[in-house]
């Protein structure tokens, strides 16, 4: 589940999270919950927080010398698995 203010999206597929964060459709202040009781801000969630960290600026975002942090793929896979489990998939 995802919550913003008093609005709750009860079914939110895990596969949408990263793309929604990157598209600024989900904010660090939005909250996520597995049970609807305990809520955690997305920018404070262990696996989601890195997506809200300030990006270093460069003259050209397509700079080939800039690479993703080590282990990012493993972290994303772990996050997707966890969210599938939360959503009962």
C-alpha positions in Angstrom: 0.0 0.0 0.0 1.1 3.5 -0.7 -0.2 6.6 1.2 0.0 10.3 0.5 -1.7 12.4 3.1 -5.1 10.8 3.7 -5.3 9.0 0.3 -4.3 5.3 0.2 -3.6 3.2 -2.8 -4.3 -0.3 -1.4 -3.0 -2.2 -4.4 0.2 -0.9 -5.8 2.3 -3.4 -7.8 5.9 -3.6 -6.8 7.0 -3.4 -10.4 5.6 0.2 -10.6 7.6 1.6 -7.6 11.0 2.4 -9.2 9.5 3.8 -12.4 7.0 6.0 -10.4 9.8 7.3 -8.2 12.0 8.1 -11.2 9.0 9.9 -12.9 8.5 11.9 -9.7 5.0 10.4 -9.3 6.0 9.0 -5.9 7.7 11.4 -3.4 10.0 10.8 -0.5 7.3 12.0 1.8 4.9 9.3 0.5 4.5 6.3 2.8 4.6 2.6 2.2 3.1 -0.2 4.3 2.6 -4.0 4.1 -0.2 -4.1 6.6 -1.8 -0.7 6.6 -0.8 -0.2 10.2 2.9 0.5 10.2 3.9 3.2 7.6 7.3 4.2 6.6 8.3 7.3 4.5 9.7 6.1 1.2 12.8 8.3 1.6 13.5 6.5 4.9 12.8 3.0 3.7 16.0 0.9 3.6 15.6 -0.2 0.1 13.8 2.8 -1.4 15.9 5.6 0.2 18.7 5.5 -2.4 16.2 6.4 -5.1 15.5 9.7 -3.3 19.2 10.6 -2.6 20.3 13.8 -4.4 21.9 13.0 -7.7 25.2 14.6 -8.4 24.9 17.0 -11.2 26.9 16.8 -14.4 27.0 18.9 -17.5 25.6 16.0 -19.5 23.3 13.4 -17.9 24.3 11.0 -20.6 27.9 11.1 -19.4 29.2 7.5 -20.0 31.7 7.9 -17.1 28.8 7.9 -14.6 27.8 4.4 -13.7 25.2 3.1 -11.2 26.4 2.3 -7.7 27.8 -1.2 -7.1 25.1 -3.7 -6.2 22.2 -1.6 -7.5 20.8 -4.5 -9.6 20.9 -6.8 -6.6 19.2 -4.2 -4.4 16.4 -3.7 -7.0 15.9 -7.4 -7.4 15.6 -7.8 -3.6 13.2 -4.9 -3.5 11.0 -6.3 -6.2 10.9 -9.7 -4.5 10.0 -8.1 -1.2 7.2 -6.1 -2.7 5.8 -9.1 -4.6 5.7 -10.9 -1.3 3.9 -7.9 0.3 1.4 -7.8 -2.5 0.9 -11.5 -2.3 2.2 -12.3 -5.8 
